[in-house]
Amino acid sequence: MVQVRWLSGGGDPARSCWWHVTEIALDHLRPSPEWKLVKECEAEIHRRLKKLDRAKQQREMQLQLLRESLADLPEV
């Protein structure tokens, strides 16, 4: 099919070595199970990193509040 289109469109018949690799089926474009697993792992890593970042920000905010409260206490 590709070969016929190539030749009918004025393609050089001497360049026939690539005809077999240019035919791409939908199966070539579908994600493999390994690719899906990698994407799921990446998504889980990002979720956990966001969760850790939120926890870190919350600890920093609590620490800041404690420092401000300590600064407001009268010295003994």
CORPEQUI-V56507 format. One record per backbone hydrogen bond with DSSP energy under -0.5 kcal/mol. CO is the residue of the C=O (numbers start at 0). NH is the residue of the N-H. E is the energy in kcal/mol with one decimal. If there is no record, write none. Layout:
co->CO nh->NH e->E
co->CO nh->NH e->E
//
This chain:
co->0 nh->4 e->-2.2
co->1 nh->5 e->-2.8
co->2 nh->6 e->-2.5
co->3 nh->7 e->-2.7
co->4 nh->8 e->-1.7
co->5 nh->10 e->-2.9
co->6 nh->9 e->-1.4
co->10 nh->12 e->-0.5
co->11 nh->14 e->-1.6
co->13 nh->15 e->-1.0
co->15 nh->18 e->-1.1
co->17 nh->20 e->-0.6
co->17 nh->21 e->-1.0
co->21 nh->23 e->-1.0
co->22 nh->24 e->-0.5
co->24 nh->27 e->-1.2
co->24 nh->28 e->-0.7
co->25 nh->28 e->-0.9
co->25 nh->29 e->-1.2
co->31 nh->35 e->-2.3
co->32 nh->36 e->-2.2
co->33 nh->37 e->-2.3
co->34 nh->38 e->-2.3
co->35 nh->39 e->-2.3
co->36 nh->40 e->-2.5
co->37 nh->41 e->-2.6
co->38 nh->42 e->-2.3
co->39 nh->43 e->-2.2
co->40 nh->44 e->-2.5
co->41 nh->45 e->-2.4
co->42 nh->46 e->-2.3
co->43 nh->47 e->-2.4
co->44 nh->48 e->-2.4
co->45 nh->49 e->-2.3
co->46 nh->50 e->-2.2
co->47 nh->51 e->-2.5
co->48 nh->52 e->-2.3
co->49 nh->53 e->-2.4
co->50 nh->54 e->-2.2
co->51 nh->55 e->-2.3
co->52 nh->56 e->-2.5
co->53 nh->57 e->-2.2
co->54 nh->58 e->-2.2
co->55 nh->59 e->-2.4
co->56 nh->60 e->-2.2
co->57 nh->61 e->-2.4
co->58 nh->62 e->-2.5
co->59 nh->63 e->-2.3
co->60 nh->64 e->-2.4
co->61 nh->65 e->-2.4
co->62 nh->66 e->-2.3
co->63 nh->67 e->-2.4
co->64 nh->68 e->-2.5
co->65 nh->69 e->-2.4
co->66 nh->70 e->-2.1
co->67 nh->71 e->-1.4
co->68 nh->72 e->-0.9
co->69 nh->72 e->-0.5
//
